[in-house]
Amino acid sequence: MSKRIKERRIAMGYTQEELASKLNLQKSAIAKYENGRVENIKRSTIEKMAQVLDCRPSYLMGWDGTSSTHPNPSITMNQIEERIIIEYRKADDITKAMVLRALSIDDAATKGEPAKMA
């Protein structure tokens, strides 16, 4: 589990401090999780960590071989596309709105409705 936590944190572009902040934990807790010094992590922490790290709790726990939360894991992305998604997810609401506007994607797309392209 420790290796998977670290792998996902790095893949998402977070420092230990950033991940800890998102989970309302101390950086030292994340370091202990990643070093394997704590194996009995609370279920609620694992669930929240999986949300933040965009993976399944079962992946973090080593029960699942795939980290994908996407309903269609056959969709592949190149490194630039993955980085764009990671940075978008970390952005504040204003930045997200600017990105959507720049891509000509209206508000409906963020509500699960078909996107209207300009």
Buried (B, 14 or more C-beta within 10 A) or exposed (E): BBEBBBBBBEBBEBEBEBBBBBBEBEBEBBBBBBEEEBEEBEEEBBEBBBEBBBBBBBBBBEEBEEBBEEEEEEEEEEEEEBEEEBEEEBEEEEEBEEBBEEEEBBEEBEEEEEEEEE
